[in-house]
Amino acid sequence: MTLQNTKTLKKQIAPFEKSTTKESVWQLINTVVPFITLWYLAYLSLSVSYWLALVPVVIAAGFLTRIFIIFHDCTHHSFFKNRRANRIVGTAMGVLTIFPFDQWGHEHSVHHATSGNLDKRGTGDIWTLTVDEYLAAPLKLRLAYRFYRNPFVMFGLGPIYVFLLKNRFNRKGAKKKERNNTYLTNVLIVAAIALLCWAVGWQSFLLVQGSIFLLSGSVGIWLFYVQHTFEDSYFEEDKEWEYVKAAVEGSSFYKLPKLMQFLTGNIGYHHVHHLSPRVPNYKLEEAHANTPPLQNVPTITLATSLKSLRFRLWDEEKKNFVTFKDVKAVAKRSISIQAKPEL
């Protein structure tokens, strides 16, 4: 992609970078109100059967994912024009999703600024090793990496770690404003939990809220994973890395059914979001449809995205993701060639 094309692309996307207060408020209403209603229905259903309660629980998990997208937009200051409004609503949505506004916003900004940069991995991204790094790593590190990359760990234990542990503590070097926001979020979360446990009982709270969080957390991690882990993604060393290329080539267009697109807040248009985080989620589809170059990006569907579960390591030479099995075969061939005596 040339510098001229880059400038043209940024110019084409600019008209969609303005939020609309009316649309933002309506999205808050059509997201938070259904979530609360479904939560209450799940609680009432417990008196009949937990299996019956799972129906509103599953749908509520979808709406909690949508609440997270609102929170996510607020951290980019793209949901409202007013920064204070973004901060207030973002902090409130952060309590519902158990994410501190400033802390997560900082980490996510780093992710946007370094996505696909092999020399700046480690903040706000999925742990990814290259083939050479994996082969050169000690056994302990390789085992840890394989454990981390196991789908049951990443999408099962991952939400528990992210929600209950990772975001409860301030990062090293956090400024006072960020630290105070984390403390405030934690206090509000404890207060909300205490109030709900008092109102419905701790057993009912755990059954309803625990199930919703596990489901929505797994969906959230899956979305983040699959939108950067597809076969022909984009990873380069810092000297070769380009922001726009990382956005449009290293972030997928996850083409989902309309209902799932609604519940995930259009985040499937991840290439548009990475190109310009200032585009509010409700304008991502419009931006994609009206910007021809963005329609020729890596596209995955619900069915083809399942292939991403096999991808484990980035092959710098072939510029694509490979499986552990692929790497094992390459390693065996390399050992065989090295061991072969010279004639």
C-alpha positions as CSV (number, residue, x, y, z in Angstrom):
1,M,0.0,0.0,0.0
2,T,1.5,3.3,-1.1
3,L,1.7,6.5,0.9
4,Q,-0.8,8.1,-1.5
5,N,-3.3,5.2,-1.0
6,T,-2.9,5.5,2.7
7,K,-3.8,9.2,2.7
8,T,-6.8,8.5,0.4
9,L,-8.1,5.7,2.6
10,K,-7.9,8.0,5.7
11,K,-9.7,10.7,3.9
12,Q,-12.5,8.3,2.8
13,I,-13.0,7.1,6.3
14,A,-13.1,10.6,7.9
15,P,-16.8,11.3,7.4
16,F,-17.8,8.4,9.5
17,E,-15.7,9.5,12.6
18,K,-18.5,11.6,14.0
19,S,-20.8,10.2,16.7
20,T,-24.5,11.1,16.9
21,T,-25.9,11.7,20.3
22,K,-29.4,10.4,19.4
23,E,-28.0,7.1,18.0
24,S,-25.7,6.7,21.0
25,V,-28.5,7.2,23.5
26,W,-30.8,4.9,21.6
27,Q,-28.1,2.2,21.6
28,L,-27.7,2.5,25.4
29,I,-31.5,2.0,25.8
30,N,-31.8,-0.9,23.4
31,T,-28.8,-2.6,25.0
32,V,-28.9,-2.0,28.8
33,V,-32.7,-2.3,29.2
34,P,-33.0,-5.7,27.5
35,F,-30.0,-6.9,29.5
36,I,-31.6,-6.0,32.8
37,T,-34.9,-7.5,31.7
38,L,-33.3,-10.7,30.7
39,W,-31.3,-10.9,33.9
40,Y,-34.5,-10.6,35.9
41,L,-36.2,-13.2,33.7
42,A,-33.3,-15.6,34.3
43,Y,-33.7,-15.1,38.0
44,L,-37.4,-15.8,37.9
45,S,-36.8,-18.9,35.8
46,L,-34.5,-20.4,38.5
47,S,-37.7,-21.1,40.6
48,V,-38.7,-23.6,37.8
49,S,-35.3,-24.9,36.5
50,Y,-31.8,-23.8,35.9
51,W,-32.1,-25.2,32.4
52,L,-35.0,-22.9,31.7
53,A,-33.0,-20.0,33.1
54,L,-30.3,-20.7,30.5
55,V,-32.5,-19.4,27.7
56,P,-32.5,-15.8,29.0
57,V,-29.0,-16.2,30.3
58,V,-27.6,-17.0,26.8
59,I,-29.4,-14.0,25.3
60,A,-28.3,-11.8,28.2
61,A,-24.7,-12.8,27.6
62,G,-25.1,-11.5,24.0
63,F,-26.4,-8.2,25.3
64,L,-23.5,-8.0,27.8
65,T,-21.1,-8.4,24.9
66,R,-22.9,-5.5,23.3
67,I,-22.6,-3.5,26.5
68,F,-18.8,-4.1,26.4
69,I,-18.7,-2.7,22.8
70,I,-20.3,0.5,24.2
71,F,-17.7,0.6,26.9
72,H,-15.0,-0.1,24.3
73,D,-16.2,2.9,22.2
74,C,-16.2,5.1,25.2
75,T,-12.6,4.3,25.9
76,H,-11.8,5.5,22.4
77,H,-14.0,8.6,23.0
78,S,-16.0,7.7,19.9
79,F,-19.4,7.0,21.5
80,F,-20.2,10.6,22.4
81,K,-18.7,13.9,21.2
82,N,-18.2,15.0,24.8
83,R,-15.2,13.4,26.5
84,R,-16.9,13.6,30.0
85,A,-19.9,11.9,28.7
86,N,-17.7,9.1,27.3
87,R,-16.0,8.8,30.7
88,I,-19.1,8.7,32.8
89,V,-21.0,6.2,30.6
90,G,-17.8,4.2,30.0
91,T,-17.1,3.9,33.7
92,A,-20.7,2.8,34.3
93,M,-20.5,0.2,31.5
94,G,-17.2,-0.8,33.0
95,V,-18.9,-1.7,36.2
96,L,-21.3,-4.0,34.3
97,T,-18.5,-5.6,32.4
98,I,-16.0,-5.5,35.3
99,F,-13.4,-3.5,33.4
100,P,-11.9,-0.3,34.8
101,F,-12.3,2.5,32.2
102,D,-8.8,4.1,32.3
103,Q,-6.8,1.0,32.8
104,W,-8.4,-1.0,30.0
105,G,-8.5,2.1,27.8
106,H,-4.7,2.6,28.2
107,E,-3.9,-1.0,27.4
108,H,-6.3,-1.1,24.4
109,S,-4.7,2.1,23.0
110,V,-1.3,0.3,23.1
111,H,-2.8,-2.6,21.3
112,H,-4.0,-0.4,18.5
113,A,-0.6,1.3,18.2
114,T,1.3,-2.0,18.1
115,S,-1.0,-4.6,16.6
116,G,1.0,-6.8,14.3
117,N,4.3,-5.3,15.4
118,L,6.6,-8.3,16.3
119,D,8.9,-6.0,18.3
120,K,6.2,-4.5,20.5
121,R,4.1,-7.5,21.5
122,G,2.8,-8.1,25.0
123,T,0.3,-5.4,25.8
124,G,-3.4,-5.9,25.2
125,D,-2.9,-8.7,22.7
126,I,-3.0,-12.5,22.4
127,W,0.3,-14.1,23.3
128,T,1.8,-15.0,20.0
129,L,5.2,-16.6,19.3
130,T,6.9,-17.0,15.9
131,V,8.0,-20.4,14.7
132,D,11.7,-19.6,15.3
133,E,10.9,-18.3,18.8
134,Y,9.0,-21.4,19.7
135,L,11.7,-23.8,18.4
136,A,14.4,-21.9,20.3
137,A,12.4,-21.7,23.5
138,P,13.1,-23.9,26.5
139,L,10.7,-26.8,27.2
140,K,9.1,-24.9,30.2
141,L,8.1,-21.9,28.0
142,R,6.9,-24.2,25.1
143,L,4.6,-26.1,27.6
144,A,3.3,-22.8,29.0
145,Y,2.6,-21.5,25.5
146,R,0.8,-24.7,24.5
147,F,-1.3,-24.5,27.7
148,Y,-2.2,-20.9,27.1
149,R,-3.1,-21.6,23.5
150,N,-5.4,-24.6,24.4
151,P,-9.0,-23.6,23.5
152,F,-10.3,-24.9,26.8
153,V,-7.9,-22.7,28.7
154,M,-8.1,-19.6,26.5
155,F,-11.9,-19.5,26.2
156,G,-12.8,-21.4,29.5
157,L,-10.3,-20.2,32.1
158,G,-9.5,-17.0,30.2
159,P,-12.6,-15.1,31.1
160,I,-12.2,-16.0,34.8
161,Y,-8.6,-14.7,34.8
162,V,-9.4,-11.5,32.8
163,F,-12.6,-10.6,34.8
164,L,-11.6,-11.6,38.4
165,L,-7.9,-11.1,38.5
166,K,-6.2,-9.2,35.7
167,N,-8.2,-6.0,35.8
168,R,-8.6,-5.7,39.5
169,F,-5.1,-4.2,40.1
170,N,-3.4,-1.2,38.7
171,R,-0.6,-1.6,36.3
172,K,2.9,-0.5,37.2
173,G,3.4,3.2,36.4
174,A,-0.3,4.1,36.3
175,K,-1.1,7.7,37.0
176,K,-3.2,8.9,39.9
177,K,-6.3,9.4,37.7
178,E,-6.1,5.9,36.3
179,R,-5.4,4.3,39.7
180,N,-8.4,6.2,41.3
181,N,-10.7,5.0,38.4
182,T,-9.7,1.4,39.1
183,Y,-10.4,1.8,42.8
184,L,-13.8,3.4,42.1
185,T,-14.7,0.7,39.6
186,N,-13.8,-2.0,42.2
187,V,-15.8,-0.4,44.9
188,L,-18.9,0.0,42.7
189,I,-18.6,-3.6,41.6
190,V,-18.5,-4.8,45.2
191,A,-21.4,-2.6,46.1
192,A,-23.5,-3.9,43.1
193,I,-22.7,-7.5,44.0
194,A,-23.6,-7.0,47.6
195,L,-26.9,-5.3,46.7
196,L,-27.9,-8.1,44.3
197,C,-26.9,-10.8,46.7
198,W,-29.0,-9.2,49.3
199,A,-31.9,-8.8,46.9
200,V,-31.9,-12.2,45.2
201,G,-29.6,-14.4,47.3
202,W,-26.0,-15.2,46.7
203,Q,-26.8,-18.6,45.1
204,S,-29.2,-17.1,42.6
205,F,-26.7,-14.3,41.9
206,L,-23.9,-16.7,41.2
207,L,-26.1,-18.9,39.0
208,V,-27.3,-16.1,36.9
209,Q,-24.4,-13.6,36.8
210,G,-21.7,-16.3,36.8
211,S,-23.3,-18.0,33.8
212,I,-23.7,-14.8,31.9
213,F,-20.1,-13.7,32.6
214,L,-18.6,-17.1,31.5
215,L,-20.6,-17.1,28.3
216,S,-20.0,-13.4,27.4
217,G,-16.4,-13.6,28.5
218,S,-15.7,-16.6,26.2
219,V,-17.5,-14.8,23.3
220,G,-15.4,-11.6,23.9
221,I,-12.1,-13.5,24.0
222,W,-13.1,-15.4,20.9
223,L,-13.9,-12.2,19.0
224,F,-10.6,-10.6,19.9
225,Y,-8.8,-13.8,19.1
226,V,-10.3,-14.6,15.7
227,Q,-10.1,-11.0,14.4
228,H,-6.3,-11.1,14.6
229,T,-5.6,-14.8,14.3
230,F,-6.4,-15.9,10.8
231,E,-4.2,-17.6,8.3
232,D,-2.9,-14.6,6.2
233,S,-2.8,-12.0,9.0
234,Y,-0.2,-9.3,9.3
235,F,3.0,-9.3,11.4
236,E,6.2,-7.4,10.7
237,E,9.3,-6.3,12.6
238,D,9.2,-2.7,13.7
239,K,11.3,-1.3,10.8
240,E,8.8,-2.8,8.3
241,W,5.6,-2.3,10.3
242,E,2.9,0.1,8.9
243,Y,-0.1,1.2,10.9
244,V,-2.6,1.1,8.0
245,K,-1.4,-2.2,6.7
246,A,-1.7,-3.7,10.2
247,A,-5.3,-2.3,10.3
248,V,-6.6,-3.5,7.0
249,E,-4.5,-6.7,6.6
250,G,-4.1,-7.7,10.2
251,S,-7.7,-7.2,11.3
252,S,-10.3,-9.4,9.8
253,F,-13.8,-8.6,8.5
254,Y,-15.8,-11.1,10.5
255,K,-19.0,-11.5,8.5
256,L,-21.6,-12.6,11.0
257,P,-25.4,-13.3,10.7
258,K,-27.4,-10.1,11.4
259,L,-28.5,-11.1,14.9
260,M,-24.9,-11.9,16.0
261,Q,-23.7,-8.7,14.3
262,F,-26.2,-6.7,16.4
263,L,-25.3,-8.4,19.7
264,T,-21.5,-8.0,19.0
265,G,-22.0,-4.3,18.2
266,N,-20.6,-4.5,14.6
267,I,-17.2,-5.3,15.9
268,G,-16.8,-7.8,13.1
269,Y,-15.9,-4.8,11.0
270,H,-12.6,-4.9,12.9
271,H,-10.5,-3.6,10.0
272,V,-12.6,-0.4,9.9
273,H,-12.2,0.0,13.7
274,H,-8.5,-0.5,13.6
275,L,-8.1,1.9,10.7
276,S,-10.0,4.5,12.7
277,P,-11.0,3.9,16.3
278,R,-13.0,7.2,16.2
279,V,-15.7,5.6,14.1
280,P,-18.5,4.7,16.5
281,N,-19.7,1.0,16.4
282,Y,-23.0,1.9,14.8
283,K,-21.2,3.5,11.8
284,L,-18.7,0.7,11.1
285,E,-20.9,-1.1,8.6
286,E,-21.7,2.1,6.8
287,A,-18.0,3.0,6.6
288,H,-17.2,-0.4,5.2
289,A,-20.0,-0.3,2.6
290,N,-19.0,3.1,1.4
291,T,-15.2,2.6,1.2
292,P,-14.4,0.3,-1.7
293,P,-10.7,-0.5,-0.6
294,L,-12.0,-1.8,2.7
295,Q,-14.2,-4.4,1.0
296,N,-11.1,-6.2,-0.2
297,V,-9.7,-7.2,3.2
298,P,-9.4,-10.6,4.8
299,T,-13.0,-11.9,5.2
300,I,-14.0,-14.8,7.5
301,T,-17.4,-16.2,8.2
302,L,-18.8,-18.1,11.2
303,A,-17.9,-21.4,9.6
304,T,-14.4,-20.5,8.3
305,S,-13.4,-18.8,11.5
306,L,-13.3,-22.1,13.3
307,K,-10.1,-22.9,11.4
308,S,-8.4,-20.2,13.5
309,L,-8.5,-22.7,16.5
310,R,-5.7,-24.6,14.7
311,F,-3.4,-21.6,14.3
312,R,-0.7,-21.4,16.9
313,L,2.5,-19.8,15.6
314,W,3.4,-17.1,13.2
315,D,5.7,-18.2,10.4
316,E,7.8,-15.1,9.5
317,E,9.2,-16.7,6.4
318,K,5.8,-17.7,4.9
319,K,3.9,-14.8,6.4
320,N,1.0,-16.9,7.8
321,F,-0.1,-18.7,10.9
322,V,0.7,-22.4,11.2
323,T,-0.3,-25.3,13.5
324,F,1.9,-27.0,16.1
325,K,1.7,-30.1,13.8
326,D,3.2,-28.1,10.9
327,V,6.1,-26.9,13.1
328,K,6.8,-30.4,14.3
329,A,7.1,-31.6,10.8
330,V,9.4,-28.8,9.8
331,A,11.6,-29.4,12.9
332,K,11.9,-33.1,12.1
333,R,12.9,-32.4,8.5
334,S,15.5,-29.9,9.7
335,I,17.0,-32.4,12.2
336,S,17.0,-35.1,9.4
337,I,18.8,-32.8,7.0
338,Q,21.4,-31.7,9.6
339,A,22.0,-35.4,10.6
340,K,22.5,-36.5,7.0
341,P,26.2,-37.2,6.4
342,E,27.9,-35.4,3.6
343,L,28.9,-37.5,0.5
